[in-house]
Amino acid sequence: MSEEELNAQIEKAKNLALEAEAKEPRAISVSYNQSSGLVMIALKNGAFFSFPPNLVQGLGKASSEELNNVWLDESGSSVHWDSLDADFELASLVAGIFGTKVWMSELGRKGGKVKSAIKTETARNNGKKGGRPKKVVQDLQNSMSS
C-alpha cells in the first residue's frame, strides 16, 4: 500500500468518525446503580438511558461488584465490562439490541411466555370473537394464471 493510499484511508476513517459522532448517541458516564438494579448511562445530549442487567447477554448473573467495573471508550460510543468479557455499542443498546440474534430471539421467546391479567383478558376477548384470524394462504399457481 502506498503512502498516498494510506493517507486516503486515514482521511476516510476520520470523516466516518465525524459522521458517527454527529448521528449516533454518545455517553459521558456509565455506572451500575445497585439500589435500582439498573445500569445507568448519561448521554452527551443530557438524556439518560438505563436498563436491567438481566436483559443483556453476559450480565444476567454478574455480581454488583462486576457490574460496577464498567467503563466507556474514549469516544463514548461503547460500554465495556472487562471482568465479564462483555462489550456493547451504545447505539445498539439504545436501540434495544442487548446481545446476539440468538440471545435476542431467546429473550423474545421468554417474554412471549409471560402471563398477565391483561394478556389473559385479551385472549378471552379474542376467543369470543372466534379466536385468531385464519391465515390466508394463496395458491401461487392459481393467482399467477388469473
BAVOTI-62187 format. One record per residue (C-alpha): residue in three letters; residue number from 1; x, y, z. Coordinates in pm, 1 decimal. Example, Ala and Ser with C-alpha at 12.3 -4.5 7.8 and 13.67 -1.06 7.14 Angstrom:
BEGIN
+------+------+----------+----------+----------+
: resn : resi :        u :        v :        w :
+------+------+----------+----------+----------+
:  ala :    1 :   1230.0 :   -450.0 :    780.0 :
:  ser :    2 :   1367.0 :   -106.0 :    714.0 :
+------+------+----------+----------+----------+
REM end
This chain:
BEGIN
+------+------+----------+----------+----------+
: resn : resi :        u :        v :        w :
+------+------+----------+----------+----------+
:  met :    1 :      0.0 :      0.0 :      0.0 :
:  ser :    2 :    136.5 :    336.9 :    -96.3 :
:  glu :    3 :    160.4 :    627.5 :    144.6 :
:  glu :    4 :    -98.3 :    811.8 :    -66.2 :
:  glu :    5 :   -346.4 :    522.5 :    -33.6 :
:  leu :    6 :   -283.6 :    502.7 :    340.2 :
:  asn :    7 :   -344.0 :    876.7 :    382.3 :
:  ala :    8 :   -667.4 :    849.3 :    181.3 :
:  gln :    9 :   -788.6 :    565.2 :    406.2 :
:  ile :   10 :   -699.8 :    762.3 :    720.0 :
:  glu :   11 :   -890.6 :   1064.7 :    589.8 :
:  lys :   12 :  -1191.6 :    847.5 :    506.3 :
:  ala :   13 :  -1186.0 :    693.9 :    856.1 :
:  lys :   14 :  -1172.5 :   1040.7 :   1015.5 :
:  asn :   15 :  -1473.1 :   1153.9 :    811.0 :
:  leu :   16 :  -1670.7 :    841.4 :    906.1 :
:  ala :   17 :  -1588.6 :    903.0 :   1273.9 :
:  leu :   18 :  -1713.3 :   1263.3 :   1247.6 :
:  glu :   19 :  -2036.6 :   1146.4 :   1082.9 :
:  ala :   20 :  -2091.9 :    885.5 :   1353.9 :
:  glu :   21 :  -2024.0 :   1145.0 :   1625.0 :
:  ala :   22 :  -2297.5 :   1365.9 :   1479.5 :
:  lys :   23 :  -2557.1 :   1089.9 :   1425.1 :
:  glu :   24 :  -2509.4 :    828.3 :   1698.0 :
:  pro :   25 :  -2561.9 :    859.0 :   2073.5 :
:  arg :   26 :  -2252.3 :    922.5 :   2282.4 :
:  ala :   27 :  -2214.7 :    875.1 :   2656.5 :
:  ile :   28 :  -2032.4 :   1081.4 :   2915.5 :
:  ser :   29 :  -2066.9 :    834.7 :   3203.6 :
:  val :   30 :  -2181.8 :    484.1 :   3289.9 :
:  ser :   31 :  -2242.2 :    319.2 :   3626.7 :
:  tyr :   32 :  -2437.2 :     44.5 :   3794.7 :
:  asn :   33 :  -2696.2 :    166.0 :   4046.4 :
:  gln :   34 :  -2731.5 :   -115.1 :   4298.5 :
:  ser :   35 :  -3039.9 :     29.6 :   4469.5 :
:  ser :   36 :  -3240.5 :     44.9 :   4146.0 :
:  gly :   37 :  -3068.0 :   -256.4 :   3990.0 :
:  leu :   38 :  -3006.9 :    -62.8 :   3667.7 :
:  val :   39 :  -2707.2 :     19.9 :   3452.5 :
:  met :   40 :  -2726.9 :    398.2 :   3410.1 :
:  ile :   41 :  -2576.8 :    579.1 :   3110.9 :
:  ala :   42 :  -2564.2 :    959.1 :   3089.9 :
:  leu :   43 :  -2565.3 :   1074.9 :   2727.6 :
:  lys :   44 :  -2386.6 :   1381.9 :   2592.4 :
:  asn :   45 :  -2720.1 :   1536.4 :   2489.0 :
:  gly :   46 :  -2837.4 :   1544.9 :   2851.9 :
:  ala :   47 :  -3062.6 :   1236.4 :   2830.9 :
:  phe :   48 :  -3021.9 :    924.3 :   3042.8 :
:  phe :   49 :  -3056.5 :    562.9 :   2934.7 :
:  ser :   50 :  -3089.4 :    274.9 :   3179.8 :
:  phe :   51 :  -3156.4 :    -98.5 :   3164.9 :
:  pro :   52 :  -3165.1 :   -400.7 :   3395.2 :
:  pro :   53 :  -2852.6 :   -615.4 :   3351.1 :
:  asn :   54 :  -3052.8 :   -938.8 :   3314.9 :
:  leu :   55 :  -3170.1 :   -821.1 :   2970.6 :
:  val :   56 :  -2813.2 :   -801.3 :   2842.3 :
:  gln :   57 :  -2617.1 :  -1101.1 :   2722.0 :
:  gly :   58 :  -2343.2 :  -1186.8 :   2969.7 :
:  leu :   59 :  -2461.1 :   -957.6 :   3250.3 :
:  gly :   60 :  -2753.2 :  -1152.0 :   3396.7 :
:  lys :   61 :  -2559.4 :  -1346.9 :   3658.8 :
:  ala :   62 :  -2299.1 :  -1079.3 :   3730.9 :
:  ser :   63 :  -2239.3 :   -958.0 :   4084.9 :
:  ser :   64 :  -2280.2 :   -592.6 :   4182.7 :
:  glu :   65 :  -1902.7 :   -565.5 :   4203.2 :
:  glu :   66 :  -1863.0 :   -697.5 :   3847.9 :
:  leu :   67 :  -2136.5 :   -466.2 :   3719.0 :
:  asn :   68 :  -1966.5 :   -168.5 :   3887.6 :
:  asn :   69 :  -1647.5 :   -245.7 :   3696.2 :
:  val :   70 :  -1777.3 :    -77.3 :   3378.6 :
:  trp :   71 :  -1614.8 :    181.6 :   3155.4 :
:  leu :   72 :  -1672.5 :    377.4 :   2832.4 :
:  asp :   73 :  -1436.1 :    400.6 :   2540.8 :
:  glu :   74 :  -1281.7 :    741.0 :   2468.0 :
:  ser :   75 :  -1549.9 :    841.8 :   2217.0 :
:  gly :   76 :  -1838.5 :    739.9 :   2446.6 :
:  ser :   77 :  -1971.2 :    505.2 :   2180.6 :
:  ser :   78 :  -1927.4 :    171.9 :   2361.5 :
:  val :   79 :  -1961.6 :     22.1 :   2708.7 :
:  his :   80 :  -1721.1 :   -238.8 :   2847.5 :
:  trp :   81 :  -1708.3 :   -487.8 :   3136.0 :
:  asp :   82 :  -1358.4 :   -639.7 :   3123.8 :
:  ser :   83 :  -1418.2 :   -890.6 :   3404.9 :
:  leu :   84 :  -1728.2 :  -1021.6 :   3223.8 :
:  asp :   85 :  -1572.4 :  -1007.5 :   2875.9 :
:  ala :   86 :  -1873.3 :   -801.1 :   2764.6 :
:  asp :   87 :  -1860.2 :   -511.2 :   2519.2 :
:  phe :   88 :  -2158.1 :   -330.3 :   2366.6 :
:  glu :   89 :  -2204.9 :    -47.5 :   2120.8 :
:  leu :   90 :  -2410.2 :    228.7 :   2280.7 :
:  ala :   91 :  -2621.9 :    276.0 :   1965.9 :
:  ser :   92 :  -2722.4 :    -92.4 :   1980.4 :
:  leu :   93 :  -2814.0 :    -77.6 :   2349.1 :
:  val :   94 :  -3024.3 :    235.2 :   2296.2 :
:  ala :   95 :  -3194.6 :     57.7 :   2003.6 :
:  gly :   96 :  -3281.3 :   -232.6 :   2234.3 :
:  ile :   97 :  -3026.8 :   -477.3 :   2094.5 :
:  phe :   98 :  -2891.8 :   -646.1 :   2406.2 :
:  gly :   99 :  -2693.2 :   -931.1 :   2250.4 :
:  thr :  100 :  -2657.1 :  -1161.2 :   1952.3 :
:  lys :  101 :  -2952.6 :  -1257.4 :   1731.7 :
:  val :  102 :  -2979.6 :  -1588.6 :   1916.1 :
:  trp :  103 :  -2981.5 :  -1409.4 :   2253.6 :
:  met :  104 :  -3247.4 :  -1160.7 :   2138.1 :
:  ser :  105 :  -3458.5 :  -1444.9 :   1997.6 :
:  glu :  106 :  -3446.7 :  -1627.4 :   2330.5 :
:  leu :  107 :  -3530.1 :  -1305.7 :   2515.8 :
:  gly :  108 :  -3837.0 :  -1260.6 :   2294.0 :
:  arg :  109 :  -3942.0 :  -1622.6 :   2340.0 :
:  lys :  110 :  -3926.6 :  -1586.3 :   2718.3 :
:  gly :  111 :  -4123.0 :  -1262.2 :   2701.4 :
:  gly :  112 :  -4395.2 :  -1431.0 :   2497.3 :
:  lys :  113 :  -4444.3 :  -1691.7 :   2769.6 :
:  val :  114 :  -4512.9 :  -1433.2 :   3038.9 :
:  lys :  115 :  -4867.9 :  -1449.7 :   3170.2 :
:  ser :  116 :  -5054.1 :  -1145.6 :   3291.3 :
:  ala :  117 :  -5412.3 :  -1047.2 :   3368.1 :
:  ile :  118 :  -5421.2 :   -821.1 :   3061.7 :
:  lys :  119 :  -5288.1 :  -1095.9 :   2834.1 :
:  thr :  120 :  -5545.2 :  -1343.3 :   2971.2 :
:  glu :  121 :  -5831.6 :  -1095.3 :   2926.2 :
:  thr :  122 :  -5723.0 :  -1011.9 :   2570.9 :
:  ala :  123 :  -5706.1 :  -1381.9 :   2479.1 :
:  arg :  124 :  -6050.8 :  -1437.3 :   2630.5 :
:  asn :  125 :  -6198.5 :  -1145.1 :   2432.4 :
:  asn :  126 :  -6029.4 :  -1270.3 :   2116.7 :
:  gly :  127 :  -6185.5 :  -1613.8 :   2175.2 :
:  lys :  128 :  -6533.3 :  -1455.9 :   2197.2 :
:  lys :  129 :  -6472.1 :  -1312.0 :   1851.3 :
:  gly :  130 :  -6378.8 :  -1650.4 :   1709.0 :
:  gly :  131 :  -6012.0 :  -1661.9 :   1806.4 :
:  arg :  132 :  -5716.8 :  -1560.8 :   1597.5 :
:  pro :  133 :  -5793.7 :  -1479.5 :   1236.1 :
:  lys :  134 :  -5719.1 :  -1761.3 :    995.4 :
:  lys :  135 :  -5408.2 :  -1717.1 :    785.1 :
:  val :  136 :  -5487.7 :  -1676.3 :    420.4 :
:  val :  137 :  -5264.3 :  -1892.2 :    204.2 :
:  gln :  138 :  -5286.0 :  -1816.1 :   -164.0 :
:  asp :  139 :  -5227.1 :  -2076.5 :   -426.3 :
:  leu :  140 :  -4945.6 :  -1920.9 :   -628.2 :
:  gln :  141 :  -5032.2 :  -2134.3 :   -932.3 :
:  asn :  142 :  -5391.7 :  -2004.8 :   -946.7 :
:  ser :  143 :  -5303.5 :  -1643.1 :   -866.2 :
:  met :  144 :  -5042.2 :  -1632.0 :  -1144.4 :
:  ser :  145 :  -5280.4 :  -1767.6 :  -1407.4 :
:  ser :  146 :  -5557.0 :  -1518.8 :  -1320.1 :
+------+------+----------+----------+----------+
REM end
